[in-house]
């Protein structure tokens, strides 16, 4: 879980409640390339990555109960289904190869 601009206390509480989740904080002034790569355009911004896949991104803070609910929802995501969906979307983006035309 990556967060930009959330309070340190909120982060520490979530880490204690969820020791199996890696929480991180990005300083957009120190890491402009990373902030740009994730298209962070507001502070705070909350992002959730699982298995290297961005599952959630939202500008603005969440109240603690909503953040806990988000964590519960992310845990419930079937990542095999997500990877299959990504693969299907990528396959649709690839242009179909046209058969060579016969010369007369």
Secondary structure, 3 states (H helix, E strand, C coil): CEEECCCHHHHHHHHHHCCCCCCEECCCCCCHHHHHHCCCCCCCEEEEEECCEEEEEEECCCCHHHHHHHHHHHHHCCHHHHHHHHHHHHHHHCCCCCCCCCCC
